[in-house]
Amino acid sequence: MSSRPPTPPPNETPTDWRAQELLLMRQVMAGVGRSLAPAEVFREMLHLMSELLGLNRGRLVLVDDEATADGQRQASIRHAYGLTKAETARGRYRWGEGITGRVLASGLPAIVQDVDAEPLFLFRAVRRAQLPPQTVAFIALPVAVRGATVGVLACHRIRSRQRHLNDDLALLRLLATLTGQLLELEQLVAEQTRQLQARNAALERALDSASARYGLIGRSNALLQALAELERVSQSQATVLLLGESGSGKELFARAVHLASPRHDQPFIKVNCAAIPESLFESELFGHERGAFTGAAGARAGWFEQAHGGTLFLDEIGELPLALQSKLLRTLQEGTLVRLGGTREQRVDVRLVAATHRDLARDVQAGRFRQDLYYRLNVVPIRLPSLRERREDVRAIALHFLSRANQTHQRNVHLGADALSALEAHDWPGNIRELGNLIERVVLLAEGTLVDAAALRRFMPERERAAVATPPIVDAAPLVREYQSAQSHSAQALREALERHQGNQTRAAQSLGLTLRQFSYRLRKAQLR
């Protein structure tokens, strides 16, 4: 057989088939680069086969996941070009049925030179009347994934063409191989996605159970980081200093330290140093003997002795009087105490957890807190995130408070979706305590069972209603920012902008005409000076 291409009919012009093939492959590979979704690539491939090479009515037949009612395996047309919806829907083939079914069963290509002369050709998808009157050929190639036939790439072809059949076969083999690789990649991605989803679900269950074990609600990164630090130090005897704003849940964290430690079966004593009169501090903390002061009719064990073997939580330790700070330091260092009015030392075994919302380092510089006690307390500092730093937890915490308040007060109040969104958008200067108080107020005073954002506003303090009613106003910034040097704003200007916007760096940056990255960079440099 001569390799010279056939002479085109008089009404046809010669075609540069190699250029057409290269264009097709370039477009198909560009589609692969744009998206890993095989469906888009397959549609474009079948379209280009028809438009560039005359391989018409291309279809990709893929094996169905489920067998037929009688248990037979079958495949159906999943992607096609040049077929109507009805024709595509008719394209279903059992194993070994017709030309397509035989390719599926044997894994071998099939070439039908004339569909009218082939008794096995079914004309199932496209009726003969819908095909050109000329002699029509049919080409079907197997699509394999990991050695198993999973589909068929097929098309119609007019026999009287100026292009060799072998050239079409070579290109179709290449496209069938590419199709198999894309299908295999799709399977791998789907399997990896299923594994990741299962792993994420397991992690979420583990995180929920871990936080729930300590009575903490939420799964934000800020909360989980603090919880991870807590669990790392819980097995030691080191003093823990909890830092954070008032109402951020320091007592829950202190109890979590106790529950996660080997002392969890021993006493947990909590003390709010800000609520004890200064004259009673020493007696309450270290105990007293009979007759130690007027009214001391009998001896009394202090908090340290009551917490023997367990954990003592001193909240707001920054309020501890200076006179008692030295005695507390001695007890922490030596593990002994002397009751007020007593002379005998008593040994105590106590793990101390302290908490404060104050800047103790600044209090040390101002002479309001002993430096040696500060270093003794600051062994393991853990910063607790404020509620505005864990907005994704607001909804879960609000629903927890809502359920508890409904049970306590025998109510059935619900929060609408817009009300929950409004709660998430609020900055919560009083943190979790403020949120809990608001929810209880809503449950007690709500007129109906459903509370929306408009109804929620009237339960907010006057100074906060505007923040819930309307979005915060951000200082106008120019649409196009001019170039500004790294020294464009002073450290004082940066800090003032940050305070003006309640610690929100994005809004502070916009107010100064900076991007968030520029603002963060300048702020870091200012803090290092």
Order of alpha helices (4+ residues) and beta strands (2+ residues): alpha-alpha-beta-beta-alpha-beta-alpha-beta-beta-beta-alpha-alpha-beta-alpha-beta-alpha-alpha-beta-alpha-beta-beta-beta-alpha-alpha-beta-alpha-beta-alpha-alpha-beta-alpha-alpha-alpha-alpha-alpha
